[in-house]
């Protein structure tokens, strides 16, 4: 990973409902990247699956995206939608 920082942020029992839900979300994210708006910035969220001692492990990347239009409805905040409705 170039210029990256790795951080472990959680630990779940693999059989817990939280772990199953997180794995499902990460598998879906590995198939199709997503975008998220945080404050005034748009980020691209992607996951990659790799093998770690015979089990699937995930690398999740959050990258700032400059090529996603700010007007796109998937990333508009509620206040942006209200302003657009009033114009």
Gaussian input, Z-matrix of N, CA and C with variables (Angstrom, degrees):
# hf/3-21g

backbone

0 1
 N
 C     1     B1
 C     2     B2     1     A1
 N     3     B3     2     A2     1     D1
 C     4     B4     3     A3     2     D2
 C     5     B5     4     A4     3     D3
 N     6     B6     5     A5     4     D4
 C     7     B7     6     A6     5     D5
 C     8     B8     7     A7     6     D6
 N     9     B9     8     A8     7     D7
 C    10    B10     9     A9     8     D8
 C    11    B11    10    A10     9     D9
 N    12    B12    11    A11    10    D10
 C    13    B13    12    A12    11    D11
 C    14    B14    13    A13    12    D12
 N    15    B15    14    A14    13    D13
 C    16    B16    15    A15    14    D14
 C    17    B17    16    A16    15    D15
 N    18    B18    17    A17    16    D16
 C    19    B19    18    A18    17    D17
 C    20    B20    19    A19    18    D18
 N    21    B21    20    A20    19    D19
 C    22    B22    21    A21    20    D20
 C    23    B23    22    A22    21    D21
 N    24    B24    23    A23    22    D22
 C    25    B25    24    A24    23    D23
 C    26    B26    25    A25    24    D24
 N    27    B27    26    A26    25    D25
 C    28    B28    27    A27    26    D26
 C    29    B29    28    A28    27    D27
 N    30    B30    29    A29    28    D28
 C    31    B31    30    A30    29    D29
 C    32    B32    31    A31    30    D30
 N    33    B33    32    A32    31    D31
 C    34    B34    33    A33    32    D32
 C    35    B35    34    A34    33    D33
 N    36    B36    35    A35    34    D34
 C    37    B37    36    A36    35    D35
 C    38    B38    37    A37    36    D36
 N    39    B39    38    A38    37    D37
 C    40    B40    39    A39    38    D38
 C    41    B41    40    A40    39    D39
 N    42    B42    41    A41    40    D40
 C    43    B43    42    A42    41    D41
 C    44    B44    43    A43    42    D42
 N    45    B45    44    A44    43    D43
 C    46    B46    45    A45    44    D44
 C    47    B47    46    A46    45    D45
 N    48    B48    47    A47    46    D46
 C    49    B49    48    A48    47    D47
 C    50    B50    49    A49    48    D48
 N    51    B51    50    A50    49    D49
 C    52    B52    51    A51    50    D50
 C    53    B53    52    A52    51    D51
 N    54    B54    53    A53    52    D52
 C    55    B55    54    A54    53    D53
 C    56    B56    55    A55    54    D54
 N    57    B57    56    A56    55    D55
 C    58    B58    57    A57    56    D56
 C    59    B59    58    A58    57    D57
 N    60    B60    59    A59    58    D58
 C    61    B61    60    A60    59    D59
 C    62    B62    61    A61    60    D60
 N    63    B63    62    A62    61    D61
 C    64    B64    63    A63    62    D62
 C    65    B65    64    A64    63    D63
 N    66    B66    65    A65    64    D64
 C    67    B67    66    A66    65    D65
 C    68    B68    67    A67    66    D66
 N    69    B69    68    A68    67    D67
 C    70    B70    69    A69    68    D68
 C    71    B71    70    A70    69    D69
 N    72    B72    71    A71    70    D70
 C    73    B73    72    A72    71    D71
 C    74    B74    73    A73    72    D72
 N    75    B75    74    A74    73    D73
 C    76    B76    75    A75    74    D74
 C    77    B77    76    A76    75    D75
 N    78    B78    77    A77    76    D76
 C    79    B79    78    A78    77    D77
 C    80    B80    79    A79    78    D78
 N    81    B81    80    A80    79    D79
 C    82    B82    81    A81    80    D80
 C    83    B83    82    A82    81    D81
 N    84    B84    83    A83    82    D82
 C    85    B85    84    A84    83    D83
 C    86    B86    85    A85    84    D84
 N    87    B87    86    A86    85    D85
 C    88    B88    87    A87    86    D86
 C    89    B89    88    A88    87    D87
 N    90    B90    89    A89    88    D88
 C    91    B91    90    A90    89    D89
 C    92    B92    91    A91    90    D90
 N    93    B93    92    A92    91    D91
 C    94    B94    93    A93    92    D92
 C    95    B95    94    A94    93    D93
 N    96    B96    95    A95    94    D94
 C    97    B97    96    A96    95    D95
 C    98    B98    97    A97    96    D96
 N    99    B99    98    A98    97    D97
 C   100   B100    99    A99    98    D98
 C   101   B101   100   A100    99    D99
 N   102   B102   101   A101   100   D100
 C   103   B103   102   A102   101   D101
 C   104   B104   103   A103   102   D102
 N   105   B105   104   A104   103   D103
 C   106   B106   105   A105   104   D104
 C   107   B107   106   A106   105   D105
 N   108   B108   107   A107   106   D106
 C   109   B109   108   A108   107   D107
 C   110   B110   109   A109   108   D108
 N   111   B111   110   A110   109   D109
 C   112   B112   111   A111   110   D110
 C   113   B113   112   A112   111   D111
 N   114   B114   113   A113   112   D112
 C   115   B115   114   A114   113   D113
 C   116   B116   115   A115   114   D114
 N   117   B117   116   A116   115   D115
 C   118   B118   117   A117   116   D116
 C   119   B119   118   A118   117   D117
 N   120   B120   119   A119   118   D118
 C   121   B121   120   A120   119   D119
 C   122   B122   121   A121   120   D120
 N   123   B123   122   A122   121   D121
 C   124   B124   123   A123   122   D122
 C   125   B125   124   A124   123   D123
 N   126   B126   125   A125   124   D124
 C   127   B127   126   A126   125   D125
 C   128   B128   127   A127   126   D126
 N   129   B129   128   A128   127   D127
 C   130   B130   129   A129   128   D128
 C   131   B131   130   A130   129   D129
 N   132   B132   131   A131   130   D130
 C   133   B133   132   A132   131   D131
 C   134   B134   133   A133   132   D132
 N   135   B135   134   A134   133   D133
 C   136   B136   135   A135   134   D134
 C   137   B137   136   A136   135   D135
 N   138   B138   137   A137   136   D136
 C   139   B139   138   A138   137   D137
 C   140   B140   139   A139   138   D138
 N   141   B141   140   A140   139   D139
 C   142   B142   141   A141   140   D140
 C   143   B143   142   A142   141   D141
 N   144   B144   143   A143   142   D142
 C   145   B145   144   A144   143   D143
 C   146   B146   145   A145   144   D144
 N   147   B147   146   A146   145   D145
 C   148   B148   147   A147   146   D146
 C   149   B149   148   A148   147   D147
 N   150   B150   149   A149   148   D148
 C   151   B151   150   A150   149   D149
 C   152   B152   151   A151   150   D150
 N   153   B153   152   A152   151   D151
 C   154   B154   153   A153   152   D152
 C   155   B155   154   A154   153   D153
 N   156   B156   155   A155   154   D154
 C   157   B157   156   A156   155   D155
 C   158   B158   157   A157   156   D156
 N   159   B159   158   A158   157   D157
 C   160   B160   159   A159   158   D158
 C   161   B161   160   A160   159   D159
 N   162   B162   161   A161   160   D160
 C   163   B163   162   A162   161   D161
 C   164   B164   163   A163   162   D162
 N   165   B165   164   A164   163   D163
 C   166   B166   165   A165   164   D164
 C   167   B167   166   A166   165   D165
 N   168   B168   167   A167   166   D166
 C   169   B169   168   A168   167   D167
 C   170   B170   169   A169   168   D168
 N   171   B171   170   A170   169   D169
 C   172   B172   171   A171   170   D170
 C   173   B173   172   A172   171   D171
 N   174   B174   173   A173   172   D172
 C   175   B175   174   A174   173   D173
 C   176   B176   175   A175   174   D174
 N   177   B177   176   A176   175   D175
 C   178   B178   177   A177   176   D176
 C   179   B179   178   A178   177   D177
 N   180   B180   179   A179   178   D178
 C   181   B181   180   A180   179   D179
 C   182   B182   181   A181   180   D180
 N   183   B183   182   A182   181   D181
 C   184   B184   183   A183   182   D182
 C   185   B185   184   A184   183   D183
 N   186   B186   185   A185   184   D184
 C   187   B187   186   A186   185   D185
 C   188   B188   187   A187   186   D186
 N   189   B189   188   A188   187   D187
 C   190   B190   189   A189   188   D188
 C   191   B191   190   A190   189   D189
 N   192   B192   191   A191   190   D190
 C   193   B193   192   A192   191   D191
 C   194   B194   193   A193   192   D192
 N   195   B195   194   A194   193   D193
 C   196   B196   195   A195   194   D194
 C   197   B197   196   A196   195   D195
 N   198   B198   197   A197   196   D196
 C   199   B199   198   A198   197   D197
 C   200   B200   199   A199   198   D198
 N   201   B201   200   A200   199   D199
 C   202   B202   201   A201   200   D200
 C   203   B203   202   A202   201   D201
 N   204   B204   203   A203   202   D202
 C   205   B205   204   A204   203   D203
 C   206   B206   205   A205   204   D204
 N   207   B207   206   A206   205   D205
 C   208   B208   207   A207   206   D206
 C   209   B209   208   A208   207   D207
 N   210   B210   209   A209   208   D208
 C   211   B211   210   A210   209   D209
 C   212   B212   211   A211   210   D210
 N   213   B213   212   A212   211   D211
 C   214   B214   213   A213   212   D212
 C   215   B215   214   A214   213   D213
 N   216   B216   215   A215   214   D214
 C   217   B217   216   A216   215   D215
 C   218   B218   217   A217   216   D216
 N   219   B219   218   A218   217   D217
 C   220   B220   219   A219   218   D218
 C   221   B221   220   A220   219   D219
 N   222   B222   221   A221   220   D220
 C   223   B223   222   A222   221   D221
 C   224   B224   223   A223   222   D222
 N   225   B225   224   A224   223   D223
 C   226   B226   225   A225   224   D224
 C   227   B227   226   A226   225   D225
 N   228   B228   227   A227   226   D226
 C   229   B229   228   A228   227   D227
 C   230   B230   229   A229   228   D228
 N   231   B231   230   A230   229   D229
 C   232   B232   231   A231   230   D230
 C   233   B233   232   A232   231   D231
 N   234   B234   233   A233   232   D232
 C   235   B235   234   A234   233   D233
 C   236   B236   235   A235   234   D234
 N   237   B237   236   A236   235   D235
 C   238   B238   237   A237   236   D236
 C   239   B239   238   A238   237   D237
 N   240   B240   239   A239   238   D238
 C   241   B241   240   A240   239   D239
 C   242   B242   241   A241   240   D240
 N   243   B243   242   A242   241   D241
 C   244   B244   243   A243   242   D242
 C   245   B245   244   A244   243   D243
 N   246   B246   245   A245   244   D244
 C   247   B247   246   A246   245   D245
 C   248   B248   247   A247   246   D246
 N   249   B249   248   A248   247   D247
 C   250   B250   249   A249   248   D248
 C   251   B251   250   A250   249   D249
 N   252   B252   251   A251   250   D250
 C   253   B253   252   A252   251   D251
 C   254   B254   253   A253   252   D252
 N   255   B255   254   A254   253   D253
 C   256   B256   255   A255   254   D254
 C   257   B257   256   A256   255   D255
 N   258   B258   257   A257   256   D256
 C   259   B259   258   A258   257   D257
 C   260   B260   259   A259   258   D258

   B1=1.4384
   B2=1.5219
   B3=1.3258
   B4=1.4560
   B5=1.5249
   B6=1.3054
   B7=1.4619
   B8=1.5145
   B9=1.3002
   B10=1.4534
   B11=1.5096
   B12=1.2945
   B13=1.4480
   B14=1.5196
   B15=1.3059
   B16=1.4525
   B17=1.5135
   B18=1.3234
   B19=1.4567
   B20=1.5197
   B21=1.3035
   B22=1.4535
   B23=1.5202
   B24=1.3256
   B25=1.4688
   B26=1.5212
   B27=1.3432
   B28=1.4583
   B29=1.5167
   B30=1.3059
   B31=1.4511
   B32=1.5273
   B33=1.3362
   B34=1.4681
   B35=1.5170
   B36=1.3137
   B37=1.4653
   B38=1.5143
   B39=1.3182
   B40=1.4702
   B41=1.5222
   B42=1.3289
   B43=1.4615
   B44=1.5366
   B45=1.3243
   B46=1.4701
   B47=1.5275
   B48=1.3289
   B49=1.4688
   B50=1.5298
   B51=1.3263
   B52=1.4680
   B53=1.5265
   B54=1.3430
   B55=1.4611
   B56=1.5200
   B57=1.3251
   B58=1.4659
   B59=1.5249
   B60=1.3167
   B61=1.4610
   B62=1.5340
   B63=1.3250
   B64=1.4642
   B65=1.5305
   B66=1.3390
   B67=1.4724
   B68=1.5190
   B69=1.3301
   B70=1.4672
   B71=1.5247
   B72=1.3365
   B73=1.4715
   B74=1.5261
   B75=1.3242
   B76=1.4598
   B77=1.5289
   B78=1.3347
   B79=1.4670
   B80=1.5286
   B81=1.3279
   B82=1.4688
   B83=1.5288
   B84=1.3148
   B85=1.4573
   B86=1.5299
   B87=1.3273
   B88=1.4574
   B89=1.5286
   B90=1.3202
   B91=1.4608
   B92=1.5231
   B93=1.3300
   B94=1.4675
   B95=1.5177
   B96=1.3249
   B97=1.4613
   B98=1.5250
   B99=1.2961
   B100=1.4639
   B101=1.5149
   B102=1.3132
   B103=1.4524
   B104=1.5236
   B105=1.3182
   B106=1.4632
   B107=1.5166
   B108=1.3149
   B109=1.4588
   B110=1.5238
   B111=1.3173
   B112=1.4647
   B113=1.5117
   B114=1.3131
   B115=1.4568
   B116=1.5246
   B117=1.2891
   B118=1.4679
   B119=1.5254
   B120=1.3205
   B121=1.4583
   B122=1.5238
   B123=1.3132
   B124=1.4484
   B125=1.5244
   B126=1.3329
   B127=1.4585
   B128=1.5184
   B129=1.3195
   B130=1.4485
   B131=1.5191
   B132=1.3161
   B133=1.4565
   B134=1.5183
   B135=1.3290
   B136=1.4582
   B137=1.5210
   B138=1.3212
   B139=1.4690
   B140=1.5122
   B141=1.3080
   B142=1.4602
   B143=1.5220
   B144=1.3210
   B145=1.4613
   B146=1.5270
   B147=1.3268
   B148=1.4585
   B149=1.5223
   B150=1.3215
   B151=1.4534
   B152=1.5244
   B153=1.3080
   B154=1.4581
   B155=1.5257
   B156=1.3172
   B157=1.4686
   B158=1.5230
   B159=1.3377
   B160=1.4616
   B161=1.5212
   B162=1.3144
   B163=1.4675
   B164=1.5264
   B165=1.3265
   B166=1.4534
   B167=1.5231
   B168=1.3125
   B169=1.4692
   B170=1.5237
   B171=1.3241
   B172=1.4532
   B173=1.5162
   B174=1.3183
   B175=1.4631
   B176=1.5226
   B177=1.3051
   B178=1.4542
   B179=1.5203
   B180=1.3279
   B181=1.4584
   B182=1.5199
   B183=1.3030
   B184=1.4549
   B185=1.5158
   B186=1.3416
   B187=1.4628
   B188=1.5147
   B189=1.3046
   B190=1.4564
   B191=1.5258
   B192=1.3193
   B193=1.4523
   B194=1.5221
   B195=1.3221
   B196=1.4595
   B197=1.5161
   B198=1.3250
   B199=1.4513
   B200=1.5208
   B201=1.3075
   B202=1.4582
   B203=1.5190
   B204=1.3112
   B205=1.4669
   B206=1.5249
   B207=1.3023
   B208=1.4632
   B209=1.5264
   B210=1.3192
   B211=1.4568
   B212=1.5147
   B213=1.3207
   B214=1.4584
   B215=1.5290
   B216=1.3481
   B217=1.4705
   B218=1.5166
   B219=1.3413
   B220=1.4634
   B221=1.5180
   B222=1.3134
   B223=1.4566
   B224=1.5245
   B225=1.3086
   B226=1.4564
   B227=1.5199
   B228=1.2831
   B229=1.4570
   B230=1.5186
   B231=1.3258
   B232=1.4628
   B233=1.5206
   B234=1.3363
   B235=1.4658
   B236=1.5267
   B237=1.3578
   B238=1.4645
   B239=1.5319
   B240=1.3346
   B241=1.4688
   B242=1.5207
   B243=1.3315
   B244=1.4585
   B245=1.5257
   B246=1.3147
   B247=1.4651
   B248=1.5292
   B249=1.3316
   B250=1.4536
   B251=1.5282
   B252=1.3328
   B253=1.4639
   B254=1.5315
   B255=1.3291
   B256=1.4582
   B257=1.5241
   B258=1.3247
   B259=1.4688
   B260=1.4940
   A1=107.23
   A2=117.07
   A3=121.64
   A4=110.41
   A5=115.64
   A6=121.67
   A7=113.06
   A8=117.38
   A9=120.50
   A10=111.74
   A11=114.60
   A12=121.90
   A13=106.84
   A14=117.17
   A15=120.87
   A16=110.31
   A17=115.25
   A18=120.39
   A19=108.96
   A20=117.08
   A21=121.78
   A22=108.09
   A23=116.78
   A24=117.95
   A25=114.28
   A26=117.62
   A27=118.01
   A28=109.84
   A29=114.47
   A30=121.04
   A31=107.83
   A32=115.81
   A33=121.67
   A34=108.84
   A35=116.52
   A36=119.59
   A37=106.44
   A38=117.71
   A39=120.82
   A40=113.17
   A41=117.85
   A42=121.08
   A43=113.05
   A44=117.34
   A45=119.46
   A46=110.98
   A47=117.85
   A48=121.17
   A49=112.15
   A50=117.21
   A51=120.67
   A52=111.15
   A53=116.19
   A54=120.62
   A55=110.94
   A56=117.21
   A57=120.47
   A58=110.66
   A59=116.87
   A60=121.30
   A61=111.23
   A62=116.15
   A63=120.38
   A64=111.06
   A65=117.17
   A66=119.78
   A67=111.08
   A68=117.59
   A69=120.68
   A70=110.90
   A71=116.94
   A72=120.76
   A73=111.38
   A74=117.19
   A75=120.45
   A76=112.02
   A77=117.67
   A78=119.62
   A79=110.29
   A80=117.05
   A81=120.77
   A82=110.55
   A83=116.77
   A84=121.40
   A85=110.98
   A86=117.38
   A87=120.81
   A88=110.95
   A89=116.95
   A90=120.67
   A91=112.09
   A92=116.29
   A93=119.91
   A94=109.40
   A95=116.07
   A96=120.20
   A97=110.45
   A98=115.25
   A99=122.08
   A100=109.85
   A101=115.94
   A102=121.70
   A103=108.65
   A104=114.93
   A105=120.75
   A106=108.79
   A107=115.72
   A108=120.33
   A109=107.20
   A110=115.28
   A111=122.11
   A112=106.30
   A113=116.06
   A114=122.11
   A115=107.51
   A116=118.34
   A117=121.18
   A118=112.73
   A119=116.85
   A120=120.64
   A121=110.92
   A122=115.94
   A123=122.09
   A124=108.75
   A125=115.39
   A126=121.30
   A127=109.54
   A128=115.21
   A129=122.06
   A130=107.28
   A131=115.88
   A132=122.48
   A133=107.42
   A134=115.92
   A135=119.78
   A136=109.78
   A137=115.53
   A138=121.37
   A139=109.11
   A140=114.95
   A141=121.97
   A142=108.02
   A143=115.18
   A144=121.24
   A145=107.91
   A146=115.49
   A147=119.38
   A148=108.74
   A149=115.23
   A150=121.51
   A151=110.07
   A152=115.82
   A153=121.34
   A154=108.17
   A155=115.37
   A156=121.97
   A157=112.15
   A158=116.21
   A159=120.75
   A160=114.95
   A161=117.62
   A162=120.90
   A163=109.22
   A164=115.58
   A165=119.44
   A166=110.18
   A167=114.88
   A168=121.56
   A169=106.12
   A170=116.85
   A171=121.19
   A172=111.08
   A173=115.15
   A174=121.76
   A175=105.32
   A176=116.28
   A177=121.72
   A178=108.33
   A179=116.03
   A180=121.61
   A181=109.95
   A182=115.37
   A183=123.27
   A184=106.01
   A185=116.16
   A186=120.95
   A187=110.29
   A188=115.60
   A189=119.81
   A190=108.71
   A191=116.33
   A192=121.55
   A193=109.44
   A194=115.62
   A195=120.65
   A196=112.19
   A197=118.13
   A198=120.21
   A199=114.34
   A200=118.84
   A201=122.67
   A202=107.62
   A203=118.74
   A204=119.72
   A205=112.38
   A206=116.32
   A207=121.63
   A208=112.31
   A209=117.22
   A210=119.75
   A211=112.66
   A212=118.68
   A213=121.27
   A214=109.83
   A215=118.34
   A216=121.04
   A217=114.91
   A218=118.66
   A219=119.63
   A220=112.43
   A221=117.60
   A222=118.51
   A223=112.54
   A224=118.01
   A225=120.03
   A226=110.33
   A227=116.00
   A228=120.24
   A229=108.67
   A230=117.16
   A231=121.24
   A232=111.75
   A233=117.51
   A234=119.80
   A235=110.60
   A236=117.58
   A237=120.78
   A238=110.00
   A239=116.37
   A240=120.51
   A241=110.98
   A242=117.21
   A243=121.41
   A244=110.98
   A245=116.84
   A246=120.62
   A247=110.30
   A248=117.37
   A249=120.57
   A250=110.75
   A251=116.78
   A252=120.31
   A253=110.92
   A254=118.37
   A255=122.34
   A256=112.82
   A257=118.31
   A258=119.51
   A259=111.85
   D1=124.51
   D2=179.76
   D3=-78.94
   D4=129.15
   D5=173.82
   D6=48.69
   D7=36.10
   D8=-176.77
   D9=-109.52
   D10=165.92
   D11=176.92
   D12=-127.68
   D13=128.79
   D14=177.54
   D15=-97.52
   D16=136.77
   D17=-178.66
   D18=-140.38
   D19=131.76
   D20=170.48
   D21=-93.09
   D22=126.32
   D23=-174.23
   D24=-115.98
   D25=-8.68
   D26=-177.58
   D27=-158.62
   D28=160.25
   D29=174.56
   D30=-142.15
   D31=124.41
   D32=-179.41
   D33=-125.60
   D34=149.98
   D35=168.14
   D36=-65.75
   D37=135.50
   D38=-174.49
   D39=-61.83
   D40=-22.83
   D41=-179.06
   D42=-92.10
   D43=-3.01
   D44=-177.43
   D45=-72.65
   D46=153.91
   D47=177.71
   D48=-59.99
   D49=-35.19
   D50=179.14
   D51=-64.49
   D52=-42.82
   D53=-179.92
   D54=-66.29
   D55=-41.82
   D56=178.93
   D57=-63.16
   D58=-43.03
   D59=179.16
   D60=-64.58
   D61=-43.70
   D62=179.04
   D63=-62.92
   D64=-43.16
   D65=177.95
   D66=-61.08
   D67=-43.42
   D68=178.67
   D69=-59.91
   D70=-43.76
   D71=178.52
   D72=-64.32
   D73=-40.30
   D74=-179.39
   D75=-69.70
   D76=-38.02
   D77=175.38
   D78=-62.72
   D79=-42.36
   D80=178.22
   D81=-64.64
   D82=-40.39
   D83=179.58
   D84=-66.19
   D85=-33.29
   D86=177.64
   D87=-67.16
   D88=-29.65
   D89=178.80
   D90=-79.49
   D91=-37.92
   D92=-177.09
   D93=-144.56
   D94=117.39
   D95=-179.43
   D96=-67.19
   D97=156.90
   D98=-178.12
   D99=-122.70
   D100=166.59
   D101=175.39
   D102=-123.91
   D103=147.58
   D104=179.57
   D105=-138.96
   D106=143.79
   D107=176.21
   D108=-105.11
   D109=122.05
   D110=179.20
   D111=-123.74
   D112=120.98
   D113=-170.33
   D114=55.62
   D115=-123.42
   D116=-179.05
   D117=-104.60
   D118=11.68
   D119=-176.14
   D120=-113.38
   D121=146.25
   D122=177.37
   D123=-103.71
   D124=134.29
   D125=-178.43
   D126=-123.33
   D127=150.21
   D128=173.62
   D129=-102.96
   D130=129.86
   D131=-178.84
   D132=-113.15
   D133=124.33
   D134=179.70
   D135=-139.21
   D136=156.83
   D137=179.01
   D138=-132.84
   D139=147.31
   D140=174.27
   D141=-126.55
   D142=144.53
   D143=-179.52
   D144=-104.66
   D145=135.03
   D146=174.44
   D147=-141.08
   D148=163.89
   D149=-177.38
   D150=-87.38
   D151=131.66
   D152=175.39
   D153=-133.73
   D154=102.89
   D155=-179.66
   D156=54.86
   D157=42.09
   D158=175.61
   D159=85.24
   D160=2.96
   D161=178.99
   D162=-123.43
   D163=155.89
   D164=175.95
   D165=-72.28
   D166=134.66
   D167=173.82
   D168=-126.85
   D169=157.96
   D170=-174.51
   D171=-123.36
   D172=140.03
   D173=169.07
   D174=-112.16
   D175=121.27
   D176=-179.04
   D177=-110.12
   D178=130.98
   D179=179.77
   D180=-119.35
   D181=138.94
   D182=174.81
   D183=-120.87
   D184=112.43
   D185=-177.41
   D186=-121.09
   D187=140.74
   D188=175.56
   D189=-69.77
   D190=132.60
   D191=-176.90
   D192=-113.33
   D193=124.38
   D194=178.76
   D195=-101.90
   D196=-8.13
   D197=-174.77
   D198=-103.49
   D199=14.63
   D200=179.48
   D201=-103.11
   D202=124.45
   D203=-176.11
   D204=-63.95
   D205=133.50
   D206=-178.18
   D207=-64.88
   D208=-23.14
   D209=-177.85
   D210=-82.99
   D211=-5.17
   D212=-175.10
   D213=-60.04
   D214=131.67
   D215=-174.49
   D216=-62.70
   D217=-24.25
   D218=-178.93
   D219=-70.97
   D220=-19.65
   D221=-175.19
   D222=-118.45
   D223=8.49
   D224=179.84
   D225=-77.35
   D226=138.48
   D227=177.20
   D228=-80.42
   D229=167.98
   D230=178.92
   D231=-60.83
   D232=-39.23
   D233=179.92
   D234=-67.22
   D235=-35.21
   D236=176.24
   D237=-63.55
   D238=-40.81
   D239=-179.40
   D240=-66.26
   D241=-39.96
   D242=178.19
   D243=-63.72
   D244=-42.84
   D245=178.90
   D246=-63.31
   D247=-41.34
   D248=-179.61
   D249=-66.28
   D250=-35.84
   D251=-179.42
   D252=-70.45
   D253=-28.69
   D254=-177.53
   D255=-85.12
   D256=-7.46
   D257=-178.25
   D258=-97.30

